[in-house]
Amino acid sequence: MGLFKRNPFGHILYFKKWLIRILGVMTHSRYKQFNKLEVDGSEIIRQLPDNNVLFVSNHQTYFADVVAMFHVFNASLSGRVDNIKNVAYIWNPKLNMYYVAAAETMKKSLLTKIFAYAGSISVERTWRAGGQDVNRQVKMSDITNIGRALDDGWVITFPQGTTTPWKPLRKGTAHIIKKYKPIVVPVVIDGFRRSFDKKGLRIKKKGILQSMVIKEPLDIDYDNETFESIIEKLEYAIEQHPSFLKVIPKDELLAYEEENELRRFRNRNKF
């Protein structure tokens, strides 16, 4: 009977559970067969409380990034150590896991609506709409919905709000952190831009080594740190601070994204 309860967004948990199971089975080979996903830091996942956790990550595709996190987080909770071997872990998924996504993206097709039901918190972009630059106020209902999701469970957000690397982080993330005081866990991903198309639905290239590094929760003084200080801390944590471009020339970084061969020799026994 419990699974027929609804979450804070009206989703019937029984149907959400089956949807996540189906999506998990359908997408597993994208990270385990056609391409390989290297994971580091999964032990951190098992140490987190059941709610009020905010994962912040760089962003490379619309959907492949967050689907990979659903796999890694559920695999970790079921006892896997830095791997997603044996998709049976998806049979009992964490249902109170959400991700922040642009409302206009989640309304575009039946498939995106299905992804939305699996756990999206749809928000209105304040800087972009319909392919045009805009400048509008943050909807307080969007902030409130993220707060409701944090109160219920875990939330994944991509604070750059774009799949383009090295873009500034949106200050709204800092507002959410100061207002709701979640545990903030940085995640750094790589390889997804090479593996998939921009939407993260079509496999663009096989044999790519993807990676996901889960870092220790950030030490944040919620009451006294400024928004700017929190943003800078996030930029360093997800390795998107402008200083990274000063240390490594941009052309070399792009070449690194195309090759990424060194990662192939790390922890190959995990696969």
Summary of the structure (lengths in Angstrom):
residues: 271
radius of gyration: 17.8
end to end distance: 38.2
largest distance: 56.9
contacts: 832
relative contact order: 0.18
helix: 44%
strand: 17%
